[in-house]
Amino acid sequence: MSGRTGMMVGYWNQHFTHVPIVMATQKRKQIDPQSELWQQVLGATGQPRWM
């Protein structure tokens, strides 16, 4: 443990980042289920398109 209480550690652009959990969870992202991005996610994970 490195004393990172209340932090989320991630990897972004070949760098480790430390983001406060409060900041990381203050807004939810939404994806349009009709978008090309979501269709690619479904294709990559093998999920049916009707979900």
Residue pairs with C-beta under 8 A, 6 or more apart in sequence:
4 18
6 20
6 21
6 22
7 18
7 19
7 20
7 21
8 18
8 19
8 20
8 21
8 24
9 16
9 17
9 18
9 19
10 16
10 17
10 19
11 17
31 37
31 38
32 38
39 49
41 47
42 48
42 49
42 51
